[in-house]
Amino acid sequence: MSSLIGNSINSSIVSGMSGVQNAYQGMTQASVGLAQKVAQTSVELNGTNDVLANASLQNLSNIRSVLPTGGDSVTSNLVSLQLNSNNALASTKVLDTAFDTVGTIIDTLT
């Protein structure tokens, strides 16, 4: 019986950690997409001079890397950011429950 509980707790911890990592990656992608869209809008409104001037001021070695490359819509990135934030919160609740369960088992056995 104890190995069944141990396997379930380990599975919960692995699942929770995986969920947090996936949510983090999704939030990173959505944030990059938003930054690209803002840069693209800036170029469309102000031309490339402002983008290039900012790149020079920031001592960037490769100016081409800061020029926007399109990307998803702002709405899509904001929805993705919120979705991944919710996934991260849910995954941390799984971890909290698993850790609380481990604590209860240790308290019961000692």
N, C-alpha and C positions, 0 to 999 in steps of 0.2 A: 504494500500500500504506500509506503514512504517513497519508493522509486516513482510511482505514478504521480504523486504530488510534486516531487522534484522535477520530473520531466515536464509537467504542466507549467510549473513556475518558470523553468528555463525557457520553455516555448513562449510564454508570455513576455519575458524580458527580451528575448530575441525579436519577437514580433513588434514590441513597443519601440525598441531601438531602430529597427528597420523602418518603421513608420516615421519616426523623427527624422532619420536620414533622408528618406524620400521627400518628406515635406520640406526639409531644408533645401534640397536640390531644386525642387519646384519653385520655392520662393526666390531662390537665386536666379533662376531662369526668368521668372516673371519680372524681377527687379531690373535685370539687364535689358529685357525687352522694353520696359518703361523708359529706362535711361536712353536707349537707342531712339525711341520715338520722340523724346524731348529734344535730343540732339538733332534729329531730322527736321523737326518743326522749327528749331532755331535756325538751321541752315536755310530752310524755305523762306523764313521771315526776314532774316538778316543777311543772308548770303554766307559764303564760306569765310569771309574775312574775320568775322568774330570767332568762329570756331578755330581758325588757324592762329589767331592772336592769342586765344586762351591756351591753345596747345603750346605755343612758344613760351608763354609766361609760366607754365607748369613744367617746363624743361622736359617735355616728352621727346623721346628719341625718334619715335616713328609717328609722324603726324597722320599718316593715312589710317592708322588704327583707331583714331578718335572720330573719323568721319562716319556718319551713320550708314547702315546697310539695310534699311527697311525694317522689317520685323512685323510682329503681330500688332493688332490694334491695341489701343490703350485699354479699352474695355475688357478685352480678352486677358490682358496681363493683370489688370486689377482683380478680375474674377479669379484668375489662377492664384494670385497672391493670397486672396482671402480663403480660397479652398485649401491651399497648402497650410495656411496658418491654422485653420480648423483641424486639419489632419494632424498637425504637430501637437495641438492641445489634446486631441483624443489619444494620441500615442503616449503622451506623458501621463495621462490618466491611467492607461494600461500599466505603465511602469510603476506608478504610485501604488496601484492595487497589488501588483506582484510583490513589490518591496514590503508593503504592509502585511501581506500573507506570509512572507518569509519571516518577518518579525513575530507574528502570531505563532507560527510553528515553532520557532526557537523558544519563545516564552513558554509554550505548552510543554516542550520536551525538557526544559531545564527546571 
